[in-house]
Amino acid sequence: MTTSHISPRREPILEGPRVTLRLGAAEDVPSIVTFYRDNRDHFRPTDPPRPPSFYTEAFWAERVTTSALEFHEDRSCHLFVHERRSARAVIGYANLSNFVRGAFHACYLGYGIGAAHQGQGLMAEAIGLAIDLAFRELRLHRIMANHLPTNERSARLLRRLGFVKEGYAQRYLYIDGAWRDHVLTALTNDRWEPPVGRAG
Ligand SMILES: CC(C)(COP(=O)(O)OP(=O)(O)OC[C@H]1O[C@@H](n2cnc3c(N)ncnc32)[C@H](O)[C@@H]1OP(=O)(O)O)[C@@H](O)C(=O)NCCC(=O)NCCS
């Protein structure tokens, strides 16, 4: 059974059979830093360059505060993934970012799971919950997710979740020391309804 809870002032807690997703809190900062330190080499080929400060508690203490603010301002929803049986440890993230409203109602999706937790369907479960939140509660219409052409694992995951290839962008993101081409994919919400209290 999958449940999600949100209201304009309440932060989401998404629960699937095996994972829980929520915004980062001050108490999570040590686990977040451990997660990124342990997976530094794992994420290097797909992530933008990270300054040394990225791996410090001071950086994440500020980042979780900013993320909460952005969530309440309808600008993003940065979620950390936890295993239900070990609720404090962070095993991954699913970030809905750069919300654009107006006639677009779109966002980007970024995600990653720790090397030790790959290949078990946990990321698929986590992204499924994030999609549900984005479409049903946040009333977004389009989620865009882009991957390196060589990232076959990510391509398979997105396909399985229903994302459709929309294009190919050359020299799209600066990743691992160079401008890299990306495959552009998106998922749209067939049952979109305008956000509560918004004209559209
Ligand atoms: C891309 C990434 C998130 C994919 O993670 P993943 O663990 O392969 O994804 P899933 O959670 O969906 O796991 C799916 C695999 O687990 C297997 N699996 C095992 N049990 C499963 C279950 N109960 N349900 C679903 N899949 C299950 C599936 O067979 C599947 O393998 P397949 O794709 O070879 O068929 C991960 O490799 C990663 O974080 N990479 C580094 C960062 C990155 O690339 N981010 C994305 C940038 S675009």
The ligand as an ORCA input file, in Angstrom:
! r2SCAN-3c Opt
* xyz 0 1
  C      20.625      5.295    -12.634
  C      20.353      4.592    -11.323
  C      19.470      5.479    -10.447
  C      19.614      3.283    -11.645
  O      19.461      2.551    -10.447
  P      18.898      1.046    -10.458
  O      19.135      0.472     -9.131
  O      19.413      0.352    -11.669
  O      17.378      1.329    -10.700
  P      16.160      0.513    -10.110
  O      15.937      0.880     -8.705
  O      15.027      0.729    -11.003
  O      16.627     -0.980    -10.221
  C      16.257     -1.639    -11.359
  C      16.971     -2.933    -11.472
  O      16.765     -3.683    -10.286
  C      16.210     -4.965    -10.618
  N      15.199     -5.287     -9.587
  C      15.404     -6.148     -8.584
  N      14.320     -6.221     -7.821
  C      13.399     -5.361     -8.330
  C      12.080     -4.992     -7.954
  N      11.484     -5.509     -6.881
  N      11.432     -4.062     -8.707
  C      12.022     -3.528     -9.784
  N      13.276     -3.837    -10.185
  C      13.961     -4.761     -9.455
  C      15.592     -4.850    -11.988
  O      15.715     -6.041    -12.685
  C      16.374     -3.714    -12.607
  O      17.434     -4.174    -13.364
  P      17.421     -3.930    -14.944
  O      17.201     -2.454    -15.177
  O      18.761     -4.394    -15.351
  O      16.291     -4.733    -15.469
  C      21.666      4.240    -10.562
  O      22.444      3.428    -11.389
  C      22.468      5.470    -10.154
  O      22.177      6.114     -9.150
  N      23.512      5.796    -10.953
  C      24.378      6.940    -10.671
  C      23.642      8.254    -10.775
  C      22.850      8.384    -12.048
  O      23.197      7.860    -13.088
  N      21.755      9.148    -11.957
  C      20.896      9.422    -13.074
  C      21.446     10.522    -13.902
  S      20.465     10.746    -15.351
*
